[in-house]
């Protein structure tokens, strides 16, 4: 591995970081002072400003997994991932806010729901629905939380040459502190501040990158000229270059489109930590106004990451005669940190470190808050409909951050992007059809929604464990049962589980509702 670490002026870094932490902790204290009860702690009092909603939503959505993990993947596979930017704006912002956001706010306020699982439970009048949603969150979210922790810790490790363990623990402790005491008010205000830093940092990164490489035209032409240097293994998988899409339906095309673009673009619609944001504003007008901020924010975050990622190949080729992934020792999660340290002036190393800290802390705080409320309110509270236990939520928060930190220690390299799509895919396959049904139906049928949720989750897991080779080869279940890493041949091994689980979940719900409509319950044998 080529190691290029630029020394950062210690005094400048110390001053900037101190100012940043003081502001974050001050905002956390503001949240603490504004938190007068459970509704404030869990839903920011249902009176968040549209700009705060948009920046908090965007900063929570865009974590170090997008900047570091997916930025590294784009360095490996090329600019085709820009389609994920388009998809995330169209689906993750427009559809999410208009189709999901407004009815979620209305139903949440009407029913007095505090959390995503609580909304399910109250829409369907079913404590069991609340519990099963909470269980899925607690099982899957620590993986995503661990990926966010890793992304931030890796950059600190590369930049300051601090031990990885120290970086990881520092992240967890600082974020957990203001989440524990300030609740969602603290989370959303710190998210907004961190989102502003992220926007500025990514804008500067794009400008400096093109300046280093001779301008937009020169840089993009140089990237296109690297097509002949695509590694043999990637070329065999369908890659045609870093400035073009892979061959249609090739293994790399299937991975890029079904896993990255669809997995993340659709998966964002039913992420609990994002859906609950819609219940923090007081009217539909606030949600409409938030779209005008959320769209440009996502464009800057993902568009820059997926443009700069491939261009790192041009930089490292000019500097050392290596492609970016070679320079990073084969670890995609190290490409962006290495590029920043190798190419950027001192002042931007500090700025970008704050950008990554902000990205990690904003997402991490939301995940911690969601897991804490799920444990302390949805799963183990005895008074979930009237008096949420603040102590129980805080204890749950501590437990889940400890678990997530342990998971981060255990995960292998090049895992950030993979962990992200796993979490988002499971959420999409499990929740989306039932979620839509819950917020649009005045009298939703609990049995149909439950079977839809379970069928989506189970089919997603079976495809993950037995077919999708990225996971099935690691889990070893298919090998143990059938003697092969995946039970189906190519190209099925590259089709993401969301492509299977989500349609099954939707079909199950649709068929059951059709049967119920055509046949009275007394004739069909289906219970109400």
BABA-460666 format. One line per field, with one value per residue (C-alpha): x, y, z; residue in one letter; residue number from 1. Coordinates in nm, 4 decimals, decimal comma, always signed. Layout:
BEGIN
X	(X;...)
Y	(Y;...)
Z	(Z;...)
residu	(A;...)
num	(NUM;...)
This chain:
BEGIN
X	(+0,0000;+0,1276;+0,1035;+0,1008;+0,0094;+0,0163;+0,1106;-0,1678;-0,0760;-0,1558;-0,2493;-0,4868;-0,6477;-0,6847;-0,8472;-1,0895;-1,1885;-1,2343;-1,4633;-1,6606;-1,7035;-1,8016;-2,0762;-2,1989;-2,2082;-2,3747;-2,6470;-2,6755;-2,7179;-2,9788;-3,1688;-3,1402;-3,2823;-3,5657;-3,6612;-3,9485;-4,1048;-4,1216;-4,2676;-3,9753;-3,7208;-3,8648;-4,0129;-3,8548;-4,1915;-4,3469;-4,2537;-3,9247;-3,8464;-3,8526;-3,4822;-3,3932;-3,6035;-3,4354;-3,0785;-3,1371;-3,2968;-3,0175;-2,7345;-2,8850;-2,9230;-2,5722;-2,3184;-1,9555;-2,0874;-2,1854;-1,8740;-1,6098;-1,7736;-1,9607;-1,6937;-1,4460;-1,6819;-1,7142;-1,3325;-1,3402;-1,6439;-1,6747;-1,9188;-2,2159;-2,3022;-2,4080;-2,7416;-2,7765;-2,7680;-3,0515;-3,2487;-3,1961;-3,3236;-3,6247;-3,7147;-3,5321;-3,6470;-3,9457;-4,1339;-4,0221;-4,1428;-4,4595;-4,5890;-4,4624;-4,3876;-4,7201;-4,9423;-4,6811;-4,6972;-5,0779;-5,1225;-4,8477;-5,0065;-5,3587;-5,2624;-5,0066;-4,7299;-4,3787;-4,1640;-4,1691;-4,2692;-4,5219;-4,6806;-4,7170;-4,8621;-5,1179;-5,2185;-5,2926;-5,4044;-5,1557;-4,8850;-4,7383;-4,6802;-4,4976;-4,2808;-4,1948;-4,0948;-3,8830;-3,7186;-3,6174;-3,4670;-3,2665;-3,1323;-3,0298;-2,9473;-2,6288;-2,4677;-2,5339;-2,4324;-2,1055;-2,0396;-2,0865;-1,8482;-1,5868;-1,6067;-1,5273;-1,2684;-1,0748;-1,0283;-0,9126;-0,6729;-0,5239;-0,5133;-0,3875;-0,2186;-0,4240;-0,4992;-0,8165;-0,9558;-0,9185;-1,0896;-1,3801;-1,4391;-1,4172;-1,6901;-1,9199;-1,8742;-1,9161;-2,2271;-2,3886;-2,3430;-2,5588;-2,8147;-2,8635;-2,9445;-3,0744;-3,2994;-3,4231;-3,4084;-3,0338;-2,9999;-3,1827;-3,0085;-2,6640;-2,7637;-2,8482;-2,5168;-2,3269;-2,5196;-2,4068;-2,0447;-2,0880;-2,2293;-1,9386;-1,6772;-1,8032;-1,8270;-1,4633;-1,3579;-1,5081;-1,3454;-0,9988;-1,0110;-1,0816;-0,8188;-0,5570;-0,6375;-0,6335;-1,0012;-1,3258;-1,2554;-0,8951;-0,9777;-1,2768;-1,0824;-0,7963;-1,0419;-1,1952;-0,8466;-0,7875;-1,0424;-0,7685;-0,6354;-0,9478;-0,8252;-0,8899;-1,1234;-1,3422;-1,3375;-1,4533;-1,7395;-1,8584;-1,6736;-1,5942;-1,4217;-1,4518;-1,6421;-1,9000;-2,1639;-2,0820;-2,2173;-2,5939;-2,6933;-2,3300;-2,2433;-2,1047;-2,4081;-2,6409;-2,4441;-2,4344;-2,8016;-2,9780;-2,7591;-2,6301;-2,8860;-3,2084;-3,0962;-3,0124;-3,2500;-3,5556;-3,4258;-3,4304;-3,8116;-3,8568;-3,5614;-3,7014;-3,4564;-3,5668;-3,9407;-3,9671;-3,8372;-4,1697;-4,3488;-4,1374;-4,3050;-4,6447;-4,7947;-4,7697;-4,6408;-4,3235;-4,2624;-4,3111;-4,0709;-3,8126;-3,7945;-3,6359;-3,3421;-3,3209;-3,2847;-2,9791;-2,8206;-2,8387;-2,7149;-2,4052;-2,3307;-2,3710;-2,2917;-1,9521;-1,8680;-1,9444;-1,7527;-1,4422;-1,4233;-1,3487;-1,1208;-0,8902;-0,7714;-0,6407;-0,4614;-0,2908;-0,2000;-0,0246;+0,1482;+0,2511;+0,1433;-0,1232;-0,4994;-0,6739;-0,7642;-0,4060;-0,2761;-0,5199;-0,3994;-0,7209;-0,9470;-1,2180;-1,2867;-0,9345;-0,9430;-1,1056;-0,9126;-0,5855;-0,6674;-0,7520;-0,4324;-0,2167;-0,3489;-0,5137;-0,3597;-0,3464;-0,6485;-0,8719;-0,7550;-0,8937;-1,2133;-1,2725;-1,2053;-1,4773;-1,6986;-1,6543;-1,6946;-2,0157;-2,1402;-2,0644;-2,1943;-2,5193;-2,6102;-2,4753;-2,6770;-2,9988;-2,9289;-2,8440;-3,1616;-3,3727;-3,2228;-3,2600;-3,6273;-3,6913;-3,5426;-3,6761;-4,0165;-4,1272;-3,9895;-3,9615;-4,1722;-4,4786;-4,6540;-4,5983;-4,9263;-4,9158;-4,5915;-4,2698;-3,9890;-3,7068;-3,4744;-3,5540;-3,4820;-3,1494;-3,0480;-3,1447;-2,9331;-2,6268;-2,6771;-2,7140;-2,4124;-2,2007;-2,3294;-2,2725;-1,9168;-1,8401;-1,9822;-1,7577;-1,4527;-1,5563;-1,6447;-1,3882;-1,2449;-1,4301;-1,7579;-1,9020;-2,1031;-2,2038;-2,3373;-2,5352;-2,7165;-2,7854;-2,9634;-3,1528;-3,2513;-3,3953;-3,5913;-3,7328;-3,8323;-3,9877;-4,1578;-4,2441;-4,5719;-4,7071;-4,5918;-4,7789;-5,0860;-5,0728;-5,0540;-5,3118;-5,5776;-5,8171;-5,8940;-5,5905;-5,6059;-5,3431;-5,3091;-5,2332;-4,9773;-4,8078;-4,7808;-4,6481;-4,3850;-4,2779;-4,2732;-4,0552;-3,8124;-3,7924;-3,7500;-3,4859;-3,2969;-3,3207;-3,1915;-2,9128;-2,8135;-2,8491;-2,8163;-2,6543;-2,2948;-2,1524;-2,3231;-2,3949;-2,0264;-1,9468;-2,2379;-2,1645;-2,5250;-2,5550;-2,2193;-2,3204;-2,6597;-2,5929;-2,2144;-2,2024;-2,1623;-2,4848;-2,7658;-2,8476;-2,6086;-2,5008;-2,6413;-2,8781;-2,5870;-2,5496;-2,9175;-2,9671;-3,2135;-3,4266;-3,5223;-3,6726;-3,7941;-3,9759;-4,1925;-4,2815;-4,3848;-4,5989;-4,7571;-4,8481;-5,0187;-5,1978;-5,3209;-5,4507;-5,6358;-5,7845;-5,9006;-6,0522;-6,2325;-6,3677;-6,4560;-6,6156;-6,4057;-6,6685;-6,6332;-6,2592;-6,1661;-5,9427;-5,9632;-6,0145)
Y	(+0,0000;+0,3475;+0,5575;+0,9351;+1,1222;+1,5001;+1,6518;+1,8704;+2,1829;+2,0697;+2,4107;+2,4896;+2,1505;+2,1795;+2,5226;+2,4315;+2,1035;+2,2685;+2,5332;+2,2609;+2,0503;+2,3526;+2,4391;+2,0784;+2,0453;+2,3864;+2,2735;+1,9524;+2,1590;+2,3710;+2,0516;+1,9465;+2,2796;+2,2687;+1,9108;+1,9309;+1,5901;+1,2732;+1,4400;+1,6836;+1,4062;+1,1728;+1,4088;+1,7517;+1,8817;+1,8354;+2,1943;+2,1744;+2,4401;+2,3193;+2,4027;+2,2092;+1,9172;+1,9206;+1,9486;+1,6945;+1,4499;+1,4991;+1,4834;+1,1693;+1,0086;+1,1041;+0,9549;+0,8543;+0,5456;+0,7685;+0,9864;+0,7280;+0,3933;+0,4710;+0,7229;+0,4355;+0,2070;+0,4708;+0,4879;+0,1168;+0,0930;+0,4369;+0,7253;+0,4993;+0,5510;+0,9063;+0,7413;+0,6823;+1,0607;+1,1014;+0,8228;+0,9574;+1,3024;+1,1658;+0,8910;+0,9727;+1,3363;+1,3998;+1,0736;+1,0357;+1,3818;+1,3994;+1,0405;+0,9233;+1,2414;+1,4212;+1,1234;+1,0068;+1,3444;+1,3474;+0,9927;+1,0322;+1,3461;+1,2045;+0,8860;+1,0402;+0,8111;+0,8667;+0,6312;+0,4433;+0,1104;+0,2989;+0,4398;+0,0850;-0,0374;+0,2437;+0,2403;-0,1310;-0,1254;-0,4048;-0,4077;-0,7096;-0,5030;-0,2497;-0,5232;-0,6956;-0,3628;-0,2849;-0,6269;-0,5791;-0,2394;-0,3703;-0,6657;-0,4692;-0,1126;-0,1909;-0,3076;+0,0263;+0,2144;+0,0226;+0,1131;+0,4824;+0,4523;+0,2839;+0,5520;+0,8364;+0,6452;+0,5419;+0,8995;+1,0142;+0,7214;+0,8152;+1,1892;+1,2120;+0,8720;+0,7980;+0,4367;+0,3110;+0,2037;+0,5555;+0,7130;+0,4706;+0,5154;+0,8946;+0,9015;+0,6803;+0,8628;+1,2205;+1,1480;+0,9302;+1,2107;+1,4723;+1,2183;+1,0841;+1,4214;+1,6356;+1,3895;+1,4577;+1,8359;+1,8114;+1,5575;+1,7689;+2,0971;+1,9383;+1,7602;+2,0948;+2,2485;+1,9415;+1,9373;+2,2933;+2,1913;+1,8902;+2,1061;+2,3514;+2,0757;+1,8811;+2,1956;+2,2810;+1,9190;+1,9295;+2,2634;+2,1638;+1,8228;+1,9669;+2,2377;+1,9728;+1,7740;+2,0637;+2,1525;+1,9716;+1,8867;+1,7784;+1,5693;+1,3919;+1,3242;+1,1756;+0,9555;+0,8333;+0,7553;+0,5154;+0,2700;+0,0461;+0,0017;-0,1562;-0,4597;-0,7930;-0,9163;-0,6054;-0,6159;-0,9785;-0,8648;-0,6109;-0,2901;-0,0726;+0,2211;+0,4760;+0,7279;+0,4868;+0,2393;-0,1333;-0,3667;-0,4093;-0,7009;-0,7885;-0,8874;-0,5408;-0,3717;-0,5861;-0,5043;-0,1328;-0,1009;-0,3529;-0,3194;+0,0373;+0,2400;+0,0558;-0,0808;+0,2625;+0,4724;+0,2685;+0,1663;+0,5273;+0,5303;+0,3138;+0,3903;+0,4416;+0,7181;+0,9161;+0,8443;+0,9773;+1,3154;+1,3729;+1,3594;+1,6448;+1,9279;+2,0798;+2,1007;+1,9833;+2,3231;+2,2636;+1,9385;+2,1036;+2,3833;+2,1325;+1,9757;+2,2929;+2,2497;+1,8696;+1,8241;+2,0494;+1,9066;+1,5487;+1,6615;+1,8169;+1,5284;+1,2309;+1,4059;+1,5192;+1,1856;+0,9920;+1,2383;+1,2734;+0,8985;+0,7958;+1,0985;+0,9744;+0,7193;+1,0027;+1,1604;+0,8438;+0,7387;+1,0722;+1,0627;+0,6995;+0,5060;+0,3221;+0,3082;+0,4391;+0,0985;-0,0229;+0,2839;+0,2125;-0,1452;-0,2936;-0,1435;+0,0726;+0,2366;+0,3840;+0,5457;+0,8780;+0,9310;+0,8515;+1,0862;+1,3738;+1,3311;+1,2880;+1,5711;+1,8431;+2,1474;+2,1504;+2,3737;+2,1429;+1,8303;+1,9924;+2,1048;+1,7641;+1,5925;+1,8100;+1,7204;+1,3516;+1,4053;+1,5954;+1,3255;+1,0488;+1,2290;+1,3424;+0,9932;+0,8260;+1,0469;+0,9655;+0,5932;+0,5964;+0,7907;+0,5497;+0,2401;+0,3915;+0,4754;+0,1352;-0,0472;+0,1779;+0,2574;+0,0088;-0,3172;-0,3000;-0,0101;-0,1106;+0,2206;+0,2694;+0,4489;+0,7105;+0,7550;+0,6659;+0,5855;+0,8346;+0,6288;+0,3169;+0,5002;+0,6287;+0,2844;+0,1398;+0,4051;+0,3103;-0,0598;-0,0175;+0,2119;-0,0438;-0,3221;-0,1132;-0,0291;-0,3963;-0,4781;-0,2092;-0,3790;-0,7133;-0,6079;-0,6673;-0,4066;-0,2667;-0,3111;+0,0413;+0,0483;-0,3180;-0,2708;+0,0315;-0,1473;-0,4495;-0,2327;-0,0296;-0,3385;-0,5149;-0,2027;-0,1659;-0,5307;-0,5467;-0,2118;-0,0251;-0,1962;-0,2176;+0,1389;+0,2794;+0,0766;+0,1997;+0,5712;+0,5723;+0,3338;+0,4470;+0,0883;-0,1203;-0,4970;-0,6080;-0,9673;-0,8692;-0,6100;-0,8496;-1,1263;-0,8739;-0,7530;-1,1042;-1,2361;-0,9447;-0,9893;-1,3685;-1,3684;-1,0965;-1,3047;-1,6286;-1,4585;-1,2998;-1,6245;-1,8615;-1,6685;-1,3241;-1,4344;-1,1207;-1,2236;-1,5940;-1,6767;-1,4978;-1,6340;-1,9930;-2,1120;-2,2133;-2,3916;-2,5804;-2,6876;-2,7390;-2,7455;-2,4315;-2,0614;-1,9792;-2,2132;-2,0310;-1,9663;-1,6334;-1,3772;-1,4414;-1,4295;-1,0575;-0,9656;-0,7795;-0,9229;-0,6070;-0,6996;-1,0217;-0,9287;-0,6028;-0,7401;-1,0475;-0,8245;-0,6092;-0,9073;-1,0775;-0,7619;-0,7048;-1,0626;-1,0769;-0,7476;-0,8670;-1,1939;-1,0044;-0,7692;-1,0454;-1,2910;-1,1993;-1,3142;-1,5696;-1,7382;-1,6999;-1,8246;-1,5217;-1,3546;-0,9838)
Z	(+0,0000;-0,0861;+0,2293;+0,1876;+0,5034;+0,4978;+0,8289;+0,9622;+1,1577;+1,5101;+1,6442;+1,3564;+1,3807;+1,7587;+1,7372;+1,4570;+1,6182;+1,9571;+1,8076;+1,6268;+1,9413;+2,1495;+1,9003;+1,8846;+2,2622;+2,2939;+2,0552;+2,2545;+2,5704;+2,3934;+2,3160;+2,6795;+2,8016;+2,5475;+2,6346;+2,8809;+2,8284;+2,6253;+2,3142;+2,3064;+2,3642;+2,1027;+1,8402;+1,8994;+2,0192;+1,6688;+1,5744;+1,3823;+1,1205;+0,7550;+0,7052;+1,0209;+0,8930;+0,5513;+0,6799;+0,9563;+0,7107;+0,4572;+0,7101;+0,8621;+0,5187;+0,3994;+0,6347;+0,6044;+0,4241;+0,1303;+0,1297;+0,2244;+0,1453;-0,1754;-0,2778;-0,2642;-0,4566;-0,7294;-0,7465;-0,8161;-1,0478;-1,2030;-1,2483;-1,3162;-0,9505;-1,0377;-1,1192;-0,7468;-0,7000;-0,9492;-0,7836;-0,4326;-0,5304;-0,7181;-0,4735;-0,1514;-0,1478;-0,3782;-0,3290;+0,0304;+0,1322;-0,0797;-0,0888;+0,2514;+0,4448;+0,4556;+0,5473;+0,7999;+0,9726;+0,9707;+1,0988;+1,3550;+1,4970;+1,4809;+1,6662;+1,8998;+1,7722;+1,9083;+1,6972;+1,3674;+1,5311;+1,7447;+1,4280;+1,2940;+1,6214;+1,6472;+1,2802;+1,2996;+1,6645;+1,7217;+1,9914;+1,8140;+1,4966;+1,7115;+1,8627;+1,5347;+1,3753;+1,6796;+1,6620;+1,2963;+1,3801;+1,6742;+1,4757;+1,1648;+1,2714;+1,4713;+1,1452;+0,9765;+1,2925;+1,2992;+0,9347;+1,0160;+1,3092;+1,0909;+0,8203;+1,0569;+1,2580;+0,9465;+0,8353;+1,1791;+1,1881;+0,8497;+0,9133;+1,2703;+1,2944;+1,6043;+1,6970;+1,5321;+1,8706;+2,0128;+1,7112;+1,7296;+2,1005;+2,0800;+1,8164;+2,0172;+2,3483;+2,2213;+2,0157;+2,2813;+2,5351;+2,3622;+2,2386;+2,5909;+2,7427;+2,4572;+2,2742;+1,9222;+1,9601;+2,0180;+1,7385;+1,4792;+1,5623;+1,5600;+1,2362;+1,0748;+1,1808;+1,0644;+0,7366;+0,6637;+0,7224;+0,4945;+0,2133;+0,2265;+0,2582;-0,0429;-0,2569;-0,1805;-0,2482;-0,5985;-0,6817;-0,5568;-0,7272;-1,0705;-1,0111;-0,9257;-1,2391;-1,4843;-1,5047;-1,5825;-1,9457;-1,8940;-1,5867;-1,7416;-2,0623;-1,8603;-1,6742;-1,9990;-2,1312;-1,8431;-1,9860;-2,1235;-1,7694;-1,6240;-1,4239;-1,5914;-1,3180;-1,3460;-1,7267;-1,7122;-1,4887;-1,7449;-1,6518;-1,9538;-1,7848;-1,5063;-1,7194;-1,8615;-1,7487;-1,7250;-1,9908;-1,9610;-1,7302;-1,6623;-1,3017;-1,2257;-1,3865;-1,1740;-0,8603;-0,9368;-1,0315;-0,8074;-0,5000;-0,5057;-0,7011;-0,6187;-0,2823;-0,1427;-0,3534;-0,2580;+0,0824;+0,2024;+0,1914;+0,4998;+0,7212;+1,0725;+1,1644;+0,8566;+0,8666;+1,2204;+1,0949;+0,9194;+1,2545;+1,3938;+1,1964;+1,2619;+0,9113;+0,5500;+0,4374;+0,6358;+0,4495;+0,1091;+0,1996;+0,3208;-0,0270;-0,1660;+0,0706;+0,0747;-0,3032;-0,3521;-0,0387;-0,1685;-0,5103;-0,3554;-0,1209;-0,3542;-0,6814;-0,5528;-0,3892;-0,7083;-0,9244;-0,7103;-0,6396;-1,0008;-1,0505;-0,7746;-1,0308;-1,2464;-0,9503;-0,8270;-1,1792;-1,2333;-0,8947;-0,8591;-1,1687;-0,9674;-0,9762;-0,6666;-0,5277;-0,5719;-0,3882;-0,1044;-0,0638;-0,2027;+0,0654;-0,0934;+0,2436;+0,2418;-0,1047;-0,0150;+0,3131;+0,1355;-0,1527;+0,0823;+0,2830;-0,0268;-0,2404;-0,0375;+0,1360;+0,5147;+0,5611;+0,3586;+0,5383;+0,8524;+0,6769;+0,5251;+0,8537;+1,0025;+0,7053;+0,7781;+1,1511;+1,0794;+0,8403;+1,0854;+1,3928;+1,2283;+1,1106;+1,4214;+1,6557;+1,4693;+1,4687;+1,8392;+1,9173;+1,7109;+1,8723;+2,2198;+2,1718;+2,0149;+2,3122;+2,5865;+2,4390;+2,1731;+2,3068;+2,6838;+2,8141;+3,0153;+2,9471;+2,5779;+2,5136;+2,7926;+2,9838;+2,7984;+3,0360;+2,9784;+3,1932;+2,9910;+2,6658;+2,7961;+2,9194;+2,5814;+2,4107;+2,6132;+2,5488;+2,1719;+2,1298;+2,3153;+2,0892;+1,7747;+1,8792;+1,9364;+1,5910;+1,4403;+1,5919;+1,4429;+1,0881;+0,8090;+0,5719;+0,2680;+0,4552;+0,4798;+0,1560;+0,1913;+0,5463;+0,4312;+0,1497;+0,3718;+0,6271;+0,3696;+0,1717;+0,4748;+0,5751;+0,2247;+0,1840;+0,5295;+0,5733;+0,2523;+0,1444;+0,5002;+0,5716;+0,2702;+0,3624;+0,7219;+0,6438;+0,3618;+0,4947;+0,7653;+0,8687;+0,7670;+0,7980;+1,0473;+0,9284;+0,5682;+0,6770;+0,9174;+0,6569;+0,4051;+0,6494;+0,7465;+0,3893;+0,2803;+0,5688;+0,5337;+0,1548;+0,1852;+0,4402;+0,2399;-0,0752;+0,1276;+0,2952;-0,0019;-0,3305;-0,3149;-0,3183;-0,1553;+0,1677;+0,1221;+0,0777;+0,4044;+0,6073;+0,5038;+0,5402;+0,1757;+0,1928;+0,5056;+0,3688;-0,0006;-0,0428;-0,2598;-0,1847;-0,3712;-0,4719;-0,7973;-1,0889;-1,2344;-1,2939;-1,0000;-0,7582;-0,8340;-0,8005;-0,4741;-0,2185;-0,2342;-0,5932;-0,4565;-0,1087;-0,1867;-0,4730;-0,2650;+0,0243;-0,2077;-0,3841;-0,0561;+0,0668;-0,2639;-0,2977;+0,0585;+0,0211;-0,3085;-0,1509;+0,1397;-0,0961;-0,3172;-0,0416;+0,2901;+0,5867;+0,6844;+0,3435;+0,2895;+0,6341;+0,6869;+1,0241;+1,0532)
residu	(X;X;X;X;X;X;X;X;X;X;X;X;X;X;X;X;X;X;X;X;X;X;X;X;X;X;X;X;X;X;X;X;X;X;X;X;X;X;X;X;X;X;X;X;X;X;X;X;X;X;X;X;X;X;X;X;X;X;X;X;X;X;X;X;X;X;X;X;X;X;X;X;X;X;X;X;X;X;X;X;X;X;X;X;X;X;X;X;X;X;X;X;X;X;X;X;X;X;X;X;X;X;X;X;X;X;X;X;X;X;X;X;X;X;X;X;X;X;X;X;X;X;X;X;X;X;X;X;X;X;X;X;X;X;X;X;X;X;X;X;X;X;X;X;X;X;X;X;X;X;X;X;X;X;X;X;X;X;X;X;X;X;X;X;X;X;X;X;X;X;X;X;X;X;X;X;X;X;X;X;X;X;X;X;X;X;X;X;X;X;X;X;X;X;X;X;X;X;X;X;X;X;X;X;X;X;X;X;X;X;X;X;X;X;X;X;X;X;X;X;X;X;X;X;X;X;X;X;X;X;X;X;X;X;X;X;X;X;X;X;X;X;X;X;X;X;X;X;X;X;X;X;X;X;X;X;X;X;X;X;X;X;X;X;X;X;X;X;X;X;X;X;X;X;X;X;X;X;X;X;X;X;X;X;X;X;X;X;X;X;X;X;X;X;X;X;X;X;X;X;X;X;X;X;X;X;X;X;X;X;X;X;X;X;X;X;X;X;X;X;X;X;X;X;X;X;X;X;X;X;X;X;X;X;X;X;X;X;X;X;X;X;X;X;X;X;X;X;X;X;X;X;X;X;X;X;X;X;X;X;X;X;X;X;X;X;X;X;X;X;X;X;X;X;X;X;X;X;X;X;X;X;X;X;X;X;X;X;X;X;X;X;X;X;X;X;X;X;X;X;X;X;X;X;X;X;X;X;X;X;X;X;X;X;X;X;X;X;X;X;X;X;X;X;X;X;X;X;X;X;X;X;X;X;X;X;X;X;X;X;X;X;X;X;X;X;X;X;X;X;X;X;X;X;X;X;X;X;X;X;X;X;X;X;X;X;X;X;X;X;X;X;X;X;X;X;X;X;X;X;X;X;X;X;X;X;X;X;X;X;X;X;X;X;X;X;X;X;X;X;X;X;X;X;X;X;X;X;X;X;X;X;X;X;X;X;X;X;X;X;X;X;X;X;X;X;X;X)
num	(1;2;3;4;5;6;7;8;9;10;11;12;13;14;15;16;17;18;19;20;21;22;23;24;25;26;27;28;29;30;31;32;33;34;35;36;37;38;39;40;41;42;43;44;45;46;47;48;49;50;51;52;53;54;55;56;57;58;59;60;61;62;63;64;65;66;67;68;69;70;71;72;73;74;75;76;77;78;79;80;81;82;83;84;85;86;87;88;89;90;91;92;93;94;95;96;97;98;99;100;101;102;103;104;105;106;107;108;109;110;111;112;113;114;115;116;117;118;119;120;121;122;123;124;125;126;127;128;129;130;131;132;133;134;135;136;137;138;139;140;141;142;143;144;145;146;147;148;149;150;151;152;153;154;155;156;157;158;159;160;161;162;163;164;165;166;167;168;169;170;171;172;173;174;175;176;177;178;179;180;181;182;183;184;185;186;187;188;189;190;191;192;193;194;195;196;197;198;199;200;201;202;203;204;205;206;207;208;209;210;211;212;213;214;215;216;217;218;219;220;221;222;223;224;225;226;227;228;229;230;231;232;233;234;235;236;237;238;239;240;241;242;243;244;245;246;247;248;249;250;251;252;253;254;255;256;257;258;259;260;261;262;263;264;265;266;267;268;269;270;271;272;273;274;275;276;277;278;279;280;281;282;283;284;285;286;287;288;289;290;291;292;293;294;295;296;297;298;299;300;301;302;303;304;305;306;307;308;309;310;311;312;313;314;315;316;317;318;319;320;321;322;323;324;325;326;327;328;329;330;331;332;333;334;335;336;337;338;339;340;341;342;343;344;345;346;347;348;349;350;351;352;353;354;355;356;357;358;359;360;361;362;363;364;365;366;367;368;369;370;371;372;373;374;375;376;377;378;379;380;381;382;383;384;385;386;387;388;389;390;391;392;393;394;395;396;397;398;399;400;401;402;403;404;405;406;407;408;409;410;411;412;413;414;415;416;417;418;419;420;421;422;423;424;425;426;427;428;429;430;431;432;433;434;435;436;437;438;439;440;441;442;443;444;445;446;447;448;449;450;451;452;453;454;455;456;457;458;459;460;461;462;463;464;465;466;467;468;469;470;471;472;473;474;475;476;477;478;479;480;481;482;483;484;485;486;487;488;489;490;491;492;493;494;495;496;497;498;499;500;501;502;503;504;505;506;507;508;509;510;511;512;513;514;515;516;517;518;519;520;521;522;523;524;525;526;527;528)
